[in-house]
């Protein structure tokens, strides 16, 4: 089971950058700030300790905190769309990236503007915490299936925990899928390019994490399916033919493992794609904005919506006080389909839509963040990172020569097309190694069960031995091989998984998580090889003395591999009902909400009393479809009896 590393985040006070239209909204903003501060403190405490030492209770605290915070966050997003909350200036949220490979030091915190970044990060946190909760439940179970002293009641209780963990992973998979197919595309449609772009904000990585969670859930479903037969087996030490009575179908087990393998492989490909994807830089302020609109963009990268109003990812107007750094903004690169021509001296380096406001040394109000010019930035040049690192170690205290003031203010950043760009150095190796090794192991198990099915159901022992040879080729460590190179390595004689584990062992940059992965997979591989050896020995004896079937080449059997079969499906994520504003159940209802066609979820009349006036009728000018989140209404005739919809 994969254990995710959780991020940390910077401090945010919503009332600092949001202007509320009523005292009720002001109190809700204070409540949102309080809940976010609680999440921040939990994440800081989580980062201080080793993740492997956390109990289920620790993960539950984080899950509960995010579930309490999300309804208010969705409500803030919706109220920005209806202008019940007005931006004083574009807020900047910072979250530490946890999926980027770090070259020097810990991964940086990435600061981006807009409420969409906050929504994405909190939902990602919720899903990863759910996955970690499932992992902690499985770790506490141990190998209970082979414990003959376990009572039937205790065994059933542990089987139920397996099911609970699988359900948690399916929930997490649904949240990841919602991020990749709904929220992140909506963010991209609202602001255009996202710069700098950590891998967490790419649809590819969100889809990869969804498939990872679903593959882990599939593995747990297989374990639960096998649990009764393992407990009742007469010989759990040297399993072999014949299969015990009541054993699950080997063909079904093979197809389930093939589906797990396909999910792991697809997740790995998507993760590598996210790692190699360079984010498009924000438009330089001297560049011409794209067609579709024209609004007023600021020098700090505020996007202009199609209607010409200034906004960020919320797409609404921003009110700038005279003392605000946005007060002297000029026409700049617009977002949300619009743009204009701006003066170069108003755009900070790395600016553009969603770009962080930071100096050349990478400093910001939230601590170290990654920018195109920062030495720790994955997008920075290697010499600059090494020079910065050497200067901090001691010796030369002289600062590196920087660009002249004229060059810093009048020249665009060195990039093609007048755009700055950010790229991370790829996805963390612990995730990629977990996906690749588990895919190989799942395929080997599928081949083994195909061999067992062929031998037990059809008595085709020649083909069964070919399948078992395929499984052994995936895992074989090659220790018994007599050939080796002058360095003592016999890597060419090893199976695919053994070669992968050897690479993990020999890598100088191997992390503790990679070493733990190697140890766990090595133990599982040895058990699997032992089972394969017993089945191979039994079938070889039968074939050599009774049936005398020819053994086809293992490669000939690849064309007979069936398609995989899913045991579980992801649980579709439904955003929570907003705590206030459009889509909320009662509470604040403004004139603007009703004029845009959005009242409370339980209001079905054409007229309703609103604050500050009489009845207001719908005018049909609702925001674009998809701009409001969590406002879907349930049908009136929805069944309300106990157990409605539970037809299983």
Secondary structure, DSSP 8 states (H G I E B T S, - for coil): --------B----HHHHEEESSHHHHHHHHHHHHHHHHHHHHHHHHHHS-GGG--HHHHHHHHHHHHHHHHHHHHHHHHHHTTSEEESS--EEEEE-SSB--SSSS--EEEEESHHHHHHHHHHHHHHHHHHHHHHHHHHH-SGGG-TTS-HHHHHHHHHHHHHHHHHHHHHHHHHHHIIIIIHHHHHHHHSS-SS--GGGSHHHHHHHHHHHHHHHHHHHHHHHHHHHHHH-S-SSS--SS--TT---HHHHHHHHHHHHHHHHHHHHHHHHHHH--B---B-TTS---SS------TT--EE-TTS-EESTT-S-B---TTSTTTT--S----TT------GGGS-TT-STT-----TT---TTS-B--TT-TTSTTS-HHHHHHHHHHHHSS---------HHHHHHS--SSGGGB--B----B-HHHHHHHHHHHHHHHHHHHHHHHHHHHHHS--HHHHHHHHHHHHHHH---TT-S---TTS--GGGS-HHHHHHHHHHH-TT--HHHHHHHHHHHHHHHHHHHHHHHHHHHHHHHIIIII------GGGGGGG------S-----------SSSTT-SSS---HHHHHTT---TT--SS--B-TTSSB----S----TTSS-S-----TT---STTTT---
